[in-house]
Amino acid sequence: MLNENIKAIRKSKGLSQDELAIKLNVVRQTISKWEQGLSVPDSDMLISISEVLETPVSTLLGETVIESKVDDLKAISEKLEIINLQLAQRKTMRRKTLHWLLISLCAVIVIISVVLIALNSPYLGWNYSDPETAAAGVAFHAFEWVFVRLAPIILIVAIVGIFLTRKKA
């Protein structure tokens, strides 16, 4: 019984003979002999085995442990199903978030464009002999220059992104 229980519990914990041997500081052949019933661990080693396998000594010494493969497969499939549902929810949430971020980006680009058109490059009439207005004018002009060149590209990419991330019917 002890040999069968050690083997069944080791396998249920997903440990190989080598891994169990390393944790117990013995050679693999020792584990093999225990599992074949050719030798028996002493009392100190039995306690160590129970700690490593997280199983009471009484269970190791008790009745035969039956591996429930059907229950394990069912439990694993249920866990995988839950994980798949969670991943699908995350993917949907990311898609929605990206969709609304792209819509917001388009709105910001349109608002900035309207503001720039309404202002009609006011920095052109500023007094550039004053250092404060000169620095502000250069910064405003640089922003406008970069915005006018990049905004159409970003807007097109964002619109394409909105169509790609919309909810499929």
C-alpha positions as CSV (number, residue, x, y, z in Angstrom):
1,M,0.0,0.0,0.0
2,L,2.7,2.5,0.9
3,N,4.5,2.0,-2.4
4,E,1.3,2.5,-4.4
5,N,0.3,5.6,-2.3
6,I,3.7,7.2,-2.7
7,K,3.5,6.7,-6.5
8,A,-0.1,7.8,-6.8
9,I,0.3,10.9,-4.7
10,R,3.6,11.8,-6.4
11,K,1.9,11.6,-9.8
12,S,-1.1,13.6,-8.7
13,K,1.2,16.3,-7.6
14,G,2.8,16.3,-11.0
15,L,6.3,15.3,-9.8
16,S,8.6,12.9,-11.5
17,Q,10.7,10.5,-9.6
18,D,13.8,12.7,-10.2
19,E,12.0,15.8,-8.8
20,L,10.8,14.0,-5.7
21,A,14.3,12.5,-5.2
22,I,15.9,16.0,-5.4
23,K,13.4,17.4,-2.9
24,L,14.1,14.5,-0.5
25,N,17.9,14.5,-1.1
26,V,18.0,10.9,-2.2
27,V,18.7,9.3,-5.6
28,R,16.0,8.5,-8.1
29,Q,16.6,4.8,-7.7
30,T,15.6,5.1,-4.0
31,I,12.2,6.5,-5.1
32,S,11.9,3.7,-7.7
33,K,12.6,1.0,-5.0
34,W,10.0,2.5,-2.7
35,E,7.4,2.6,-5.4
36,Q,8.1,-0.9,-6.5
37,G,7.9,-2.1,-2.9
38,L,11.5,-3.3,-2.9
39,S,12.4,-1.2,0.1
40,V,10.6,1.0,2.6
41,P,11.5,4.5,3.8
42,D,12.4,4.9,7.5
43,S,10.2,7.0,9.8
44,D,12.2,10.2,9.4
45,M,12.1,9.9,5.6
46,L,8.4,9.1,5.8
47,I,7.8,12.4,7.5
48,S,9.9,14.2,4.9
49,I,7.9,12.5,2.1
50,S,4.6,13.6,3.7
51,E,5.8,17.2,3.9
52,V,7.1,17.2,0.3
53,L,3.9,15.6,-1.0
54,E,1.8,17.8,1.4
55,T,0.0,14.6,2.5
56,P,-0.5,13.3,6.1
57,V,1.7,10.3,7.0
58,S,-1.6,8.4,7.8
59,T,-2.7,8.8,4.2
60,L,0.7,7.5,3.0
61,L,0.3,4.4,5.2
62,G,-3.4,4.0,4.8
63,E,-5.6,2.6,2.1
64,T,-4.8,2.7,-1.5
65,V,-5.1,6.2,-3.1
66,I,-7.1,6.0,-6.3
67,E,-6.2,8.4,-9.0
68,S,-9.3,10.1,-10.3
69,K,-8.3,10.9,-13.8
70,V,-11.9,11.6,-15.0
71,D,-12.4,14.1,-12.1
72,D,-9.1,15.7,-12.8
73,L,-9.8,16.1,-16.5
74,K,-13.2,17.5,-15.7
75,A,-11.8,20.0,-13.2
76,I,-9.0,21.0,-15.7
77,S,-11.5,21.5,-18.5
78,E,-13.8,23.6,-16.2
79,K,-10.8,25.8,-15.2
80,L,-9.7,26.2,-18.8
81,E,-13.3,27.2,-19.7
82,I,-13.2,29.9,-17.0
83,I,-9.8,31.1,-18.2
84,N,-11.0,31.3,-21.8
85,L,-14.1,33.3,-20.7
86,Q,-11.9,35.7,-18.8
87,L,-9.5,36.1,-21.7
88,A,-12.4,36.8,-24.0
89,Q,-13.8,39.4,-21.6
90,R,-10.4,41.1,-21.4
91,K,-10.0,41.1,-25.2
92,T,-13.5,42.6,-25.6
93,M,-12.7,45.2,-22.9
94,R,-9.4,46.1,-24.6
95,R,-11.1,46.4,-28.0
96,K,-13.8,48.7,-26.5
97,T,-11.2,50.8,-24.7
98,L,-9.1,51.2,-27.8
99,H,-12.2,52.0,-29.9
100,W,-13.2,54.8,-27.6
101,L,-9.6,56.1,-27.3
102,L,-9.4,56.4,-31.1
103,I,-12.8,58.2,-31.2
104,S,-11.5,60.6,-28.6
105,L,-8.3,61.1,-30.5
106,C,-10.3,62.0,-33.6
107,A,-12.4,64.4,-31.6
108,V,-9.3,66.1,-30.1
109,I,-7.7,66.5,-33.6
110,V,-10.9,68.0,-35.0
111,I,-11.2,70.4,-32.0
112,I,-7.5,71.5,-32.3
113,S,-7.9,72.0,-36.0
114,V,-11.0,74.2,-35.5
115,V,-9.2,76.2,-32.9
116,L,-6.1,76.7,-35.1
117,I,-8.3,77.8,-38.0
118,A,-10.3,80.2,-35.8
119,L,-7.1,81.7,-34.4
120,N,-5.6,82.1,-38.0
121,S,-1.9,82.0,-36.8
122,P,-2.0,84.9,-34.3
123,Y,1.7,84.6,-33.6
124,L,2.5,86.3,-37.0
125,G,1.5,89.7,-35.6
126,W,3.4,89.3,-32.3
127,N,6.3,91.5,-31.1
128,Y,9.3,89.2,-31.4
129,S,11.6,91.8,-29.8
130,D,10.1,90.8,-26.5
131,P,11.7,87.5,-25.3
132,E,8.6,86.1,-23.7
133,T,6.3,86.6,-26.8
134,A,9.1,85.5,-29.1
135,A,9.5,82.2,-27.2
136,A,5.8,81.7,-27.1
137,G,5.4,82.6,-30.8
138,V,8.1,80.1,-31.8
139,A,6.6,77.4,-29.7
140,F,3.1,78.0,-31.0
141,H,4.4,78.1,-34.6
142,A,6.4,74.8,-34.1
143,F,3.2,73.1,-32.6
144,E,1.1,74.4,-35.5
145,W,3.7,73.3,-38.1
146,V,4.0,69.8,-36.7
147,F,0.3,69.5,-36.1
148,V,-0.7,70.5,-39.7
149,R,1.7,67.8,-41.1
150,L,0.9,65.0,-38.7
151,A,-2.8,65.5,-37.8
152,P,-4.1,64.2,-41.2
153,I,-2.0,61.0,-41.0
154,I,-3.0,60.4,-37.4
155,L,-6.7,61.2,-38.2
156,I,-6.7,58.7,-41.1
157,V,-5.0,56.0,-39.0
158,A,-7.5,56.6,-36.1
159,I,-10.5,56.4,-38.4
160,V,-9.2,53.1,-39.8
161,G,-8.7,51.9,-36.3
162,I,-12.2,52.9,-35.3
163,F,-13.6,50.7,-38.1
164,L,-11.3,47.8,-37.3
165,T,-12.2,47.9,-33.5
166,R,-16.0,48.4,-33.9
167,K,-18.3,45.7,-32.6
168,K,-18.8,42.9,-35.1
169,A,-22.5,42.1,-35.7
